Amino acid sequence: MSTLTRSLNGSREMIKTYCRRVEIPVLGEVAVPPPDKLTYYAGLGVLAALQVIEWPLALVITAGHLLADQHYSGLVKGVGEALEAA
């Protein structure tokens, strides 16, 4: 198997992992993160619900992780490079 073929197979597996979709009657098709990410977000929700952490902090942490997980977006990379240059 060539290096290119292995690379394409690995990319295909990564796309399958990050592109799970669920059909919800009212909302339509919704992208669902991998199970490990769902448990992380659920844990943050439980901590916020039990008032172990404040809900704005849980939202900021969740937003940060969502931005960090955007593997296919060059926007985040560009913002990071701009902040490093500043």
Jmol script that loads the backbone (N, CA, C; Angstrom):
load data "model"
ATOM      1  N   MET A   1       0.861  -1.169   0.000  1.00  0.00           N
ATOM      2  CA  MET A   1       0.000   0.000   0.000  1.00  0.00           C
ATOM      3  C   MET A   1       0.907   1.231   0.000  1.00  0.00           C
ATOM      4  N   SER A   2       0.622   2.149  -0.867  1.00  0.00           N
ATOM      5  CA  SER A   2       1.469   3.339  -0.976  1.00  0.00           C
ATOM      6  C   SER A   2       1.176   4.325   0.153  1.00  0.00           C
ATOM      7  N   THR A   3       2.093   5.251   0.319  1.00  0.00           N
ATOM      8  CA  THR A   3       1.924   6.270   1.359  1.00  0.00           C
ATOM      9  C   THR A   3       0.692   7.113   1.093  1.00  0.00           C
ATOM     10  N   LEU A   4       0.452   7.442  -0.177  1.00  0.00           N
ATOM     11  CA  LEU A   4      -0.722   8.250  -0.537  1.00  0.00           C
ATOM     12  C   LEU A   4      -2.006   7.512  -0.190  1.00  0.00           C
ATOM     13  N   THR A   5      -2.045   6.215  -0.485  1.00  0.00           N
ATOM     14  CA  THR A   5      -3.248   5.431  -0.181  1.00  0.00           C
ATOM     15  C   THR A   5      -3.485   5.366   1.319  1.00  0.00           C
ATOM     16  N   ARG A   6      -2.417   5.162   2.109  1.00  0.00           N
ATOM     17  CA  ARG A   6      -2.562   5.143   3.565  1.00  0.00           C
ATOM     18  C   ARG A   6      -3.051   6.489   4.079  1.00  0.00           C
ATOM     19  N   SER A   7      -2.517   7.560   3.499  1.00  0.00           N
ATOM     20  CA  SER A   7      -2.921   8.905   3.919  1.00  0.00           C
ATOM     21  C   SER A   7      -4.389   9.152   3.607  1.00  0.00           C
ATOM     22  N   LEU A   8      -4.822   8.738   2.429  1.00  0.00           N
ATOM     23  CA  LEU A   8      -6.229   8.928   2.053  1.00  0.00           C
ATOM     24  C   LEU A   8      -7.145   8.087   2.927  1.00  0.00           C
ATOM     25  N   ASN A   9      -6.736   6.853   3.241  1.00  0.00           N
ATOM     26  CA  ASN A   9      -7.558   6.016   4.118  1.00  0.00           C
ATOM     27  C   ASN A   9      -7.655   6.618   5.505  1.00  0.00           C
ATOM     28  N   GLY A  10      -6.545   7.152   6.033  1.00  0.00           N
ATOM     29  CA  GLY A  10      -6.572   7.806   7.336  1.00  0.00           C
ATOM     30  C   GLY A  10      -7.459   9.035   7.332  1.00  0.00           C
ATOM     31  N   SER A  11      -7.406   9.804   6.253  1.00  0.00           N
ATOM     32  CA  SER A  11      -8.258  10.993   6.138  1.00  0.00           C
ATOM     33  C   SER A  11      -9.719  10.605   6.072  1.00  0.00           C
ATOM     34  N   ARG A  12     -10.000   9.531   5.364  1.00  0.00           N
ATOM     35  CA  ARG A  12     -11.380   9.070   5.247  1.00  0.00           C
ATOM     36  C   ARG A  12     -11.922   8.650   6.611  1.00  0.00           C
ATOM     37  N   GLU A  13     -11.099   7.959   7.400  1.00  0.00           N
ATOM     38  CA  GLU A  13     -11.514   7.549   8.745  1.00  0.00           C
ATOM     39  C   GLU A  13     -11.749   8.761   9.647  1.00  0.00           C
ATOM     40  N   MET A  14     -10.885   9.788   9.532  1.00  0.00           N
ATOM     41  CA  MET A  14     -11.048  10.995  10.340  1.00  0.00           C
ATOM     42  C   MET A  14     -12.343  11.709   9.965  1.00  0.00           C
ATOM     43  N   ILE A  15     -12.651  11.760   8.674  1.00  0.00           N
ATOM     44  CA  ILE A  15     -13.881  12.416   8.234  1.00  0.00           C
ATOM     45  C   ILE A  15     -15.093  11.657   8.765  1.00  0.00           C
ATOM     46  N   LYS A  16     -15.041  10.308   8.741  1.00  0.00           N
ATOM     47  CA  LYS A  16     -16.148   9.523   9.285  1.00  0.00           C
ATOM     48  C   LYS A  16     -16.325   9.790  10.775  1.00  0.00           C
ATOM     49  N   THR A  17     -15.219   9.946  11.495  1.00  0.00           N
ATOM     50  CA  THR A  17     -15.288  10.176  12.930  1.00  0.00           C
ATOM     51  C   THR A  17     -15.935  11.514  13.246  1.00  0.00           C
ATOM     52  N   TYR A  18     -15.603  12.551  12.492  1.00  0.00           N
ATOM     53  CA  TYR A  18     -16.077  13.893  12.808  1.00  0.00           C
ATOM     54  C   TYR A  18     -17.335  14.288  12.041  1.00  0.00           C
ATOM     55  N   CYS A  19     -17.884  13.424  11.226  1.00  0.00           N
ATOM     56  CA  CYS A  19     -19.041  13.797  10.408  1.00  0.00           C
ATOM     57  C   CYS A  19     -20.249  12.907  10.665  1.00  0.00           C
ATOM     58  N   ARG A  20     -20.465  12.486  11.873  1.00  0.00           N
ATOM     59  CA  ARG A  20     -21.670  11.724  12.188  1.00  0.00           C
ATOM     60  C   ARG A  20     -22.843  12.689  12.175  1.00  0.00           C
ATOM     61  N   ARG A  21     -23.927  12.229  11.582  1.00  0.00           N
ATOM     62  CA  ARG A  21     -25.106  13.085  11.488  1.00  0.00           C
ATOM     63  C   ARG A  21     -26.327  12.315  11.970  1.00  0.00           C
ATOM     64  N   VAL A  22     -27.227  13.038  12.615  1.00  0.00           N
ATOM     65  CA  VAL A  22     -28.459  12.449  13.146  1.00  0.00           C
ATOM     66  C   VAL A  22     -29.626  13.258  12.606  1.00  0.00           C
ATOM     67  N   GLU A  23     -30.660  12.562  12.204  1.00  0.00           N
ATOM     68  CA  GLU A  23     -31.869  13.218  11.702  1.00  0.00           C
ATOM     69  C   GLU A  23     -32.799  13.487  12.874  1.00  0.00           C
ATOM     70  N   ILE A  24     -33.059  14.771  13.156  1.00  0.00           N
ATOM     71  CA  ILE A  24     -33.977  15.172  14.223  1.00  0.00           C
ATOM     72  C   ILE A  24     -35.219  15.743  13.545  1.00  0.00           C
ATOM     73  N   PRO A  25     -36.415  15.263  13.920  1.00  0.00           N
ATOM     74  CA  PRO A  25     -37.641  15.646  13.205  1.00  0.00           C
ATOM     75  C   PRO A  25     -37.834  17.149  13.025  1.00  0.00           C
ATOM     76  N   VAL A  26     -37.657  17.943  14.038  1.00  0.00           N
ATOM     77  CA  VAL A  26     -37.932  19.374  13.935  1.00  0.00           C
ATOM     78  C   VAL A  26     -36.751  20.137  13.336  1.00  0.00           C
ATOM     79  N   LEU A  27     -35.538  19.742  13.705  1.00  0.00           N
ATOM     80  CA  LEU A  27     -34.344  20.474  13.289  1.00  0.00           C
ATOM     81  C   LEU A  27     -33.750  20.006  11.978  1.00  0.00           C
ATOM     82  N   GLY A  28     -34.047  18.786  11.550  1.00  0.00           N
ATOM     83  CA  GLY A  28     -33.446  18.236  10.342  1.00  0.00           C
ATOM     84  C   GLY A  28     -32.177  17.468  10.682  1.00  0.00           C
ATOM     85  N   GLU A  29     -31.215  17.466   9.755  1.00  0.00           N
ATOM     86  CA  GLU A  29     -29.976  16.727   9.957  1.00  0.00           C
ATOM     87  C   GLU A  29     -28.988  17.559  10.772  1.00  0.00           C
ATOM     88  N   VAL A  30     -28.476  16.975  11.864  1.00  0.00           N
ATOM     89  CA  VAL A  30     -27.590  17.674  12.784  1.00  0.00           C
ATOM     90  C   VAL A  30     -26.292  16.882  12.916  1.00  0.00           C
ATOM     91  N   ALA A  31     -25.147  17.578  12.843  1.00  0.00           N
ATOM     92  CA  ALA A  31     -23.849  16.924  13.029  1.00  0.00           C
ATOM     93  C   ALA A  31     -23.637  16.637  14.510  1.00  0.00           C
ATOM     94  N   VAL A  32     -23.136  15.446  14.809  1.00  0.00           N
ATOM     95  CA  VAL A  32     -22.904  15.025  16.188  1.00  0.00           C
ATOM     96  C   VAL A  32     -21.411  14.781  16.381  1.00  0.00           C
ATOM     97  N   PRO A  33     -20.834  15.353  17.436  1.00  0.00           N
ATOM     98  CA  PRO A  33     -19.415  15.099  17.697  1.00  0.00           C
ATOM     99  C   PRO A  33     -19.175  13.653  18.128  1.00  0.00           C
ATOM    100  N   PRO A  34     -17.917  13.212  18.115  1.00  0.00           N
ATOM    101  CA  PRO A  34     -17.606  11.848  18.565  1.00  0.00           C
ATOM    102  C   PRO A  34     -18.025  11.628  20.019  1.00  0.00           C
ATOM    103  N   PRO A  35     -18.216  10.362  20.418  1.00  0.00           N
ATOM    104  CA  PRO A  35     -18.703  10.061  21.779  1.00  0.00           C
ATOM    105  C   PRO A  35     -17.831  10.627  22.894  1.00  0.00           C
ATOM    106  N   ASP A  36     -16.507  10.640  22.721  1.00  0.00           N
ATOM    107  CA  ASP A  36     -15.662  11.170  23.794  1.00  0.00           C
ATOM    108  C   ASP A  36     -15.884  12.661  23.988  1.00  0.00           C
ATOM    109  N   LYS A  37     -16.146  13.378  22.906  1.00  0.00           N
ATOM    110  CA  LYS A  37     -16.443  14.811  23.017  1.00  0.00           C
ATOM    111  C   LYS A  37     -17.811  15.035  23.658  1.00  0.00           C
ATOM    112  N   LEU A  38     -18.779  14.175  23.309  1.00  0.00           N
ATOM    113  CA  LEU A  38     -20.107  14.309  23.902  1.00  0.00           C
ATOM    114  C   LEU A  38     -20.057  14.125  25.412  1.00  0.00           C
ATOM    115  N   THR A  39     -19.272  13.147  25.880  1.00  0.00           N
ATOM    116  CA  THR A  39     -19.180  12.940  27.322  1.00  0.00           C
ATOM    117  C   THR A  39     -18.492  14.119  28.001  1.00  0.00           C
ATOM    118  N   TYR A  40     -17.513  14.714  27.320  1.00  0.00           N
ATOM    119  CA  TYR A  40     -16.834  15.892  27.875  1.00  0.00           C
ATOM    120  C   TYR A  40     -17.823  17.047  28.032  1.00  0.00           C
ATOM    121  N   TYR A  41     -18.601  17.311  26.959  1.00  0.00           N
ATOM    122  CA  TYR A  41     -19.573  18.404  27.014  1.00  0.00           C
ATOM    123  C   TYR A  41     -20.672  18.113  28.040  1.00  0.00           C
ATOM    124  N   ALA A  42     -21.084  16.849  28.132  1.00  0.00           N
ATOM    125  CA  ALA A  42     -22.093  16.484  29.135  1.00  0.00           C
ATOM    126  C   ALA A  42     -21.546  16.691  30.542  1.00  0.00           C
ATOM    127  N   GLY A  43     -20.280  16.354  30.747  1.00  0.00           N
ATOM    128  CA  GLY A  43     -19.654  16.577  32.055  1.00  0.00           C
ATOM    129  C   GLY A  43     -19.620  18.039  32.426  1.00  0.00           C
ATOM    130  N   LEU A  44     -19.292  18.895  31.459  1.00  0.00           N
ATOM    131  CA  LEU A  44     -19.323  20.342  31.719  1.00  0.00           C
ATOM    132  C   LEU A  44     -20.740  20.792  32.061  1.00  0.00           C
ATOM    133  N   GLY A  45     -21.722  20.240  31.350  1.00  0.00           N
ATOM    134  CA  GLY A  45     -23.114  20.592  31.632  1.00  0.00           C
ATOM    135  C   GLY A  45     -23.542  20.169  33.033  1.00  0.00           C
ATOM    136  N   VAL A  46     -23.113  18.992  33.435  1.00  0.00           N
ATOM    137  CA  VAL A  46     -23.451  18.509  34.782  1.00  0.00           C
ATOM    138  C   VAL A  46     -22.784  19.383  35.837  1.00  0.00           C
ATOM    139  N   LEU A  47     -21.501  19.727  35.629  1.00  0.00           N
ATOM    140  CA  LEU A  47     -20.809  20.602  36.587  1.00  0.00           C
ATOM    141  C   LEU A  47     -21.496  21.961  36.695  1.00  0.00           C
ATOM    142  N   ALA A  48     -21.948  22.487  35.559  1.00  0.00           N
ATOM    143  CA  ALA A  48     -22.650  23.778  35.580  1.00  0.00           C
ATOM    144  C   ALA A  48     -24.020  23.636  36.254  1.00  0.00           C
ATOM    145  N   ALA A  49     -24.711  22.532  35.980  1.00  0.00           N
ATOM    146  CA  ALA A  49     -26.031  22.326  36.586  1.00  0.00           C
ATOM    147  C   ALA A  49     -25.927  22.156  38.103  1.00  0.00           C
ATOM    148  N   LEU A  50     -24.865  21.506  38.570  1.00  0.00           N
ATOM    149  CA  LEU A  50     -24.670  21.324  40.006  1.00  0.00           C
ATOM    150  C   LEU A  50     -24.006  22.530  40.659  1.00  0.00           C
ATOM    151  N   GLN A  51     -23.749  23.556  39.871  1.00  0.00           N
ATOM    152  CA  GLN A  51     -23.138  24.808  40.307  1.00  0.00           C
ATOM    153  C   GLN A  51     -21.750  24.608  40.904  1.00  0.00           C
ATOM    154  N   VAL A  52     -21.028  23.602  40.381  1.00  0.00           N
ATOM    155  CA  VAL A  52     -19.628  23.426  40.750  1.00  0.00           C
ATOM    156  C   VAL A  52     -18.807  24.494  40.027  1.00  0.00           C
ATOM    157  N   ILE A  53     -19.184  24.760  38.765  1.00  0.00           N
ATOM    158  CA  ILE A  53     -18.606  25.871  38.008  1.00  0.00           C
ATOM    159  C   ILE A  53     -19.759  26.740  37.528  1.00  0.00           C
ATOM    160  N   GLU A  54     -19.479  27.990  37.289  1.00  0.00           N
ATOM    161  CA  GLU A  54     -20.519  28.904  36.804  1.00  0.00           C
ATOM    162  C   GLU A  54     -20.822  28.597  35.342  1.00  0.00           C
ATOM    163  N   TRP A  55     -22.072  28.813  34.909  1.00  0.00           N
ATOM    164  CA  TRP A  55     -22.444  28.490  33.540  1.00  0.00           C
ATOM    165  C   TRP A  55     -21.707  29.326  32.502  1.00  0.00           C
ATOM    166  N   PRO A  56     -21.377  30.617  32.755  1.00  0.00           N
ATOM    167  CA  PRO A  56     -20.599  31.330  31.728  1.00  0.00           C
ATOM    168  C   PRO A  56     -19.219  30.701  31.518  1.00  0.00           C
ATOM    169  N   LEU A  57     -18.612  30.206  32.583  1.00  0.00           N
ATOM    170  CA  LEU A  57     -17.320  29.536  32.459  1.00  0.00           C
ATOM    171  C   LEU A  57     -17.460  28.255  31.640  1.00  0.00           C
ATOM    172  N   ALA A  58     -18.525  27.501  31.860  1.00  0.00           N
ATOM    173  CA  ALA A  58     -18.765  26.287  31.079  1.00  0.00           C
ATOM    174  C   ALA A  58     -18.944  26.627  29.602  1.00  0.00           C
ATOM    175  N   LEU A  59     -19.631  27.724  29.304  1.00  0.00           N
ATOM    176  CA  LEU A  59     -19.815  28.143  27.913  1.00  0.00           C
ATOM    177  C   LEU A  59     -18.496  28.549  27.271  1.00  0.00           C
ATOM    178  N   VAL A  60     -17.657  29.268  28.006  1.00  0.00           N
ATOM    179  CA  VAL A  60     -16.358  29.692  27.475  1.00  0.00           C
ATOM    180  C   VAL A  60     -15.467  28.480  27.213  1.00  0.00           C
ATOM    181  N   ILE A  61     -15.448  27.531  28.138  1.00  0.00           N
ATOM    182  CA  ILE A  61     -14.648  26.322  27.958  1.00  0.00           C
ATOM    183  C   ILE A  61     -15.147  25.534  26.750  1.00  0.00           C
ATOM    184  N   THR A  62     -16.455  25.386  26.624  1.00  0.00           N
ATOM    185  CA  THR A  62     -17.029  24.663  25.495  1.00  0.00           C
ATOM    186  C   THR A  62     -16.709  25.353  24.178  1.00  0.00           C
ATOM    187  N   ALA A  63     -16.845  26.669  24.137  1.00  0.00           N
ATOM    188  CA  ALA A  63     -16.531  27.408  22.910  1.00  0.00           C
ATOM    189  C   ALA A  63     -15.060  27.251  22.548  1.00  0.00           C
ATOM    190  N   GLY A  64     -14.190  27.288  23.532  1.00  0.00           N
ATOM    191  CA  GLY A  64     -12.766  27.102  23.269  1.00  0.00           C
ATOM    192  C   GLY A  64     -12.465  25.737  22.693  1.00  0.00           C
ATOM    193  N   HIS A  65     -13.100  24.707  23.230  1.00  0.00           N
ATOM    194  CA  HIS A  65     -12.880  23.359  22.710  1.00  0.00           C
ATOM    195  C   HIS A  65     -13.466  23.189  21.320  1.00  0.00           C
ATOM    196  N   LEU A  66     -14.609  23.797  21.063  1.00  0.00           N
ATOM    197  CA  LEU A  66     -15.179  23.710  19.723  1.00  0.00           C
ATOM    198  C   LEU A  66     -14.268  24.387  18.697  1.00  0.00           C
ATOM    199  N   LEU A  67     -13.728  25.533  19.053  1.00  0.00           N
ATOM    200  CA  LEU A  67     -12.807  26.208  18.142  1.00  0.00           C
ATOM    201  C   LEU A  67     -11.532  25.397  17.931  1.00  0.00           C
ATOM    202  N   ALA A  68     -11.032  24.792  18.997  1.00  0.00           N
ATOM    203  CA  ALA A  68      -9.806  23.997  18.882  1.00  0.00           C
ATOM    204  C   ALA A  68     -10.032  22.732  18.065  1.00  0.00           C
ATOM    205  N   ASP A  69     -11.253  22.216  18.047  1.00  0.00           N
ATOM    206  CA  ASP A  69     -11.546  20.982  17.327  1.00  0.00           C
ATOM    207  C   ASP A  69     -11.867  21.185  15.849  1.00  0.00           C
ATOM    208  N   GLN A  70     -11.868  22.382  15.377  1.00  0.00           N
ATOM    209  CA  GLN A  70     -12.174  22.626  13.971  1.00  0.00           C
ATOM    210  C   GLN A  70     -10.938  22.329  13.125  1.00  0.00           C
ATOM    211  N   HIS A  71     -10.766  21.060  12.799  1.00  0.00           N
ATOM    212  CA  HIS A  71      -9.593  20.630  12.058  1.00  0.00           C
ATOM    213  C   HIS A  71      -9.613  21.125  10.615  1.00  0.00           C
ATOM    214  N   TYR A  72     -10.768  21.363  10.083  1.00  0.00           N
ATOM    215  CA  TYR A  72     -10.892  21.666   8.665  1.00  0.00           C
ATOM    216  C   TYR A  72     -11.044  23.154   8.376  1.00  0.00           C
ATOM    217  N   SER A  73     -10.906  23.988   9.383  1.00  0.00           N
ATOM    218  CA  SER A  73     -11.100  25.416   9.187  1.00  0.00           C
ATOM    219  C   SER A  73      -9.768  26.145   9.272  1.00  0.00           C
ATOM    220  N   GLY A  74      -9.426  26.875   8.255  1.00  0.00           N
ATOM    221  CA  GLY A  74      -8.200  27.660   8.265  1.00  0.00           C
ATOM    222  C   GLY A  74      -8.363  28.959   9.028  1.00  0.00           C
ATOM    223  N   LEU A  75      -9.600  29.319   9.347  1.00  0.00           N
ATOM    224  CA  LEU A  75      -9.853  30.578  10.043  1.00  0.00           C
ATOM    225  C   LEU A  75      -9.196  30.597  11.413  1.00  0.00           C
ATOM    226  N   VAL A  76      -9.346  29.535  12.163  1.00  0.00           N
ATOM    227  CA  VAL A  76      -8.767  29.472  13.504  1.00  0.00           C
ATOM    228  C   VAL A  76      -7.249  29.546  13.425  1.00  0.00           C
ATOM    229  N   LYS A  77      -6.691  28.844  12.448  1.00  0.00           N
ATOM    230  CA  LYS A  77      -5.245  28.869  12.260  1.00  0.00           C
ATOM    231  C   LYS A  77      -4.780  30.295  11.914  1.00  0.00           C
ATOM    232  N   GLY A  78      -5.536  30.971  11.063  1.00  0.00           N
ATOM    233  CA  GLY A  78      -5.183  32.348  10.698  1.00  0.00           C
ATOM    234  C   GLY A  78      -5.252  33.296  11.875  1.00  0.00           C
ATOM    235  N   VAL A  79      -6.261  33.139  12.713  1.00  0.00           N
ATOM    236  CA  VAL A  79      -6.386  33.990  13.896  1.00  0.00           C
ATOM    237  C   VAL A  79      -5.218  33.735  14.848  1.00  0.00           C
ATOM    238  N   GLY A  80      -4.866  32.461  15.019  1.00  0.00           N
ATOM    239  CA  GLY A  80      -3.735  32.128  15.880  1.00  0.00           C
ATOM    240  C   GLY A  80      -2.429  32.723  15.372  1.00  0.00           C
ATOM    241  N   GLU A  81      -2.212  32.655  14.058  1.00  0.00           N
ATOM    242  CA  GLU A  81      -1.003  33.234  13.480  1.00  0.00           C
ATOM    243  C   GLU A  81      -1.004  34.740  13.638  1.00  0.00           C
ATOM    244  N   ALA A  82      -2.166  35.372  13.503  1.00  0.00           N
ATOM    245  CA  ALA A  82      -2.245  36.831  13.672  1.00  0.00           C
ATOM    246  C   ALA A  82      -1.961  37.228  15.113  1.00  0.00           C
ATOM    247  N   LEU A  83      -2.456  36.442  16.064  1.00  0.00           N
ATOM    248  CA  LEU A  83      -2.188  36.744  17.472  1.00  0.00           C
ATOM    249  C   LEU A  83      -0.716  36.539  17.812  1.00  0.00           C
ATOM    250  N   GLU A  84      -0.081  35.529  17.217  1.00  0.00           N
ATOM    251  CA  GLU A  84       1.341  35.319  17.444  1.00  0.00           C
ATOM    252  C   GLU A  84       2.171  36.455  16.881  1.00  0.00           C
ATOM    253  N   ALA A  85       1.741  36.993  15.752  1.00  0.00           N
ATOM    254  CA  ALA A  85       2.480  38.074  15.107  1.00  0.00           C
ATOM    255  C   ALA A  85       2.307  39.391  15.865  1.00  0.00           C
ATOM    256  N   ALA A  86       1.213  39.545  16.593  1.00  0.00           N
ATOM    257  CA  ALA A  86       0.929  40.793  17.292  1.00  0.00           C
ATOM    258  C   ALA A  86       1.784  40.976  18.535  1.00  0.00           C
TER     259      ALA A  86
END
end "model"
wireframe off; spacefill off
backbone 0.3
color backbone group
